[in-house]
Amino acid sequence: MLQVASPDPMVPQVMRIVTRRKDAPDVFTLRLEPEGDDLPAFAPGQFNMLTAFGVGESAISVSGDPAKGDGIVHTIRTVGAVSRALAGLRKGDTLGLRGPFGVGWPMEALEGKDVVLLAGGIGLAPLRPVIYRLLAERDRFGEVAILYGTRSPGDILYLRELESWRRRLDIDLLVTVDHAADDWHGHVGVVTTLLPRVAFDPENTVALLCGPEIMMRFGVQALGNAGVPDEAIYVSMERNMKCAIGLCGHCQFSPVFICKDGPVFRYDRIRYHLALKEL
C-alpha cells in the first residue's frame, strides 16, 4: 500500500540531520528529524526520496527501527551526484524527504515461520528494520538465520550491531566476504555458501533477499535447491526511481513499477523477468 506523509507526495518535508556516522569507506548513515512536521511512519522495506537541495533527489530505503520513533534513518552508499552531495552534509544541515513509498517486507507472512535473510553489501540496510522486529518479537517466529555477504571486512556494515546479534543464542548470524587479508578469520566466499550452515525447515520457511541482482538470482536458486518454494521467497528490487508514485515510468520492470508495486516482490511474481539480465 502506498503511504505518504504529505497530501501532495511530490512536496518534500524539510528534515534536519541529527547524527551522521561513517559505516564504510563509501557508506554513511544519517538519522533525520522533521523541521516542525510530524515524523512520517514507515514499514520495513519502504523507501524515501531524499533531496540534496540544488542537486537532485534519490530513492533510499529506510534502515532504522520503526518501533523507536526517534527519527528516520538512512544508510547511503556514495555512487552518484545526489549521494555525493548528501555525503557532504553534516549534523545540523537540512535535506528534503518525500515518502515513505512502496510495498515493504511481508511481516505478517513471517509469523510462525522459519525466517532466512540473505543480504549482500548495502542490501543489509533495507533488511535491518526486519531484524529489529524479529528480535523484538522473537517468540512469534521459528528459526531465524541472517546471512550477510560483502566485499571485504572493511565493508561490513553495522559492525557493533552484528556482534551483539551474533551473541544471541536464539538466532543464527553468519558473515562472509569476497576477499580478505590473512588476519581475517571468518568465512570467505559468496553469501549462498552460508546457506547449508544454518538450520531451517524449507517447507515452513519464508526467505527475504536484498542485494545486487546477481546475488539475488543465485540466492533464489540456492533456496530453491534447498526446497524453499518460489512463493515463499521475497526480493527487494532497485531501479532508477524518479517520481516514486508510478507516473514517470523510469522504474518500469516489464509489467510492474518498482516504486509503486515494489520495491519488495514475491519472487514468483517477477521470476521470469528477473532472469532476463537485460531488463
Rosetta blueprint (number, residue, H / E / L):
1 M L
2 L L
3 Q L
4 V L
5 A L
6 S L
7 P L
8 D L
9 P L
10 M L
11 V L
12 P L
13 Q E
14 V E
15 M E
16 R E
17 I E
18 V E
19 T E
20 R E
21 R E
22 K E
23 D E
24 A E
25 P L
26 D L
27 V E
28 F E
29 T E
30 L E
31 R E
32 L E
33 E E
34 P E
35 E L
36 G L
37 D L
38 D L
39 L L
40 P L
41 A L
42 F L
43 A L
44 P L
45 G L
46 Q L
47 F E
48 N E
49 M E
50 L E
51 T E
52 A E
53 F L
54 G L
55 V L
56 G E
57 E E
58 S E
59 A E
60 I E
61 S E
62 V E
63 S L
64 G L
65 D L
66 P L
67 A L
68 K L
69 G L
70 D L
71 G L
72 I E
73 V E
74 H E
75 T E
76 I E
77 R E
78 T L
79 V L
80 G L
81 A H
82 V H
83 S H
84 R H
85 A H
86 L H
87 A H
88 G L
89 L L
90 R L
91 K L
92 G L
93 D L
94 T E
95 L E
96 G E
97 L E
98 R E
99 G E
100 P E
101 F E
102 G L
103 V E
104 G L
105 W L
106 P L
107 M H
108 E H
109 A H
110 L H
111 E L
112 G L
113 K L
114 D E
115 V E
116 V E
117 L E
118 L E
119 A E
120 G E
121 G H
122 I H
123 G H
124 L H
125 A H
126 P H
127 L H
128 R H
129 P H
130 V H
131 I H
132 Y H
133 R H
134 L H
135 L H
136 A H
137 E L
138 R H
139 D H
140 R H
141 F L
142 G L
143 E L
144 V E
145 A E
146 I E
147 L E
148 Y E
149 G E
150 T E
151 R L
152 S L
153 P H
154 G H
155 D H
156 I L
157 L L
158 Y L
159 L H
160 R H
161 E H
162 L H
163 E H
164 S H
165 W H
166 R H
167 R L
168 R L
169 L L
170 D L
171 I L
172 D E
173 L E
174 L E
175 V E
176 T E
177 V E
178 D L
179 H L
180 A L
181 A L
182 D L
183 D L
184 W L
185 H L
186 G L
187 H E
188 V E
189 G L
190 V L
191 V H
192 T H
193 T H
194 L H
195 L H
196 P H
197 R H
198 V L
199 A L
200 F L
201 D L
202 P H
203 E H
204 N H
205 T E
206 V E
207 A E
208 L E
209 L E
210 C E
211 G L
212 P L
213 E H
214 I H
215 M H
216 M H
217 R H
218 F H
219 G H
220 V H
221 Q H
222 A H
223 L H
224 G H
225 N H
226 A L
227 G L
228 V L
229 P L
230 D H
231 E H
232 A H
233 I E
234 Y E
235 V E
236 S E
237 M L
238 E L
239 R L
240 N L
241 M L
242 K L
243 C L
244 A L
245 I L
246 G L
247 L L
248 C L
249 G L
250 H L
251 C L
252 Q E
253 F E
254 S L
255 P L
256 V E
257 F E
258 I H
259 C H
260 K H
261 D H
262 G L
263 P E
264 V E
265 F E
266 R E
267 Y H
268 D H
269 R H
270 I H
271 R H
272 Y H
273 H H
274 L H
275 A L
276 L L
277 K L
278 E L
279 L L
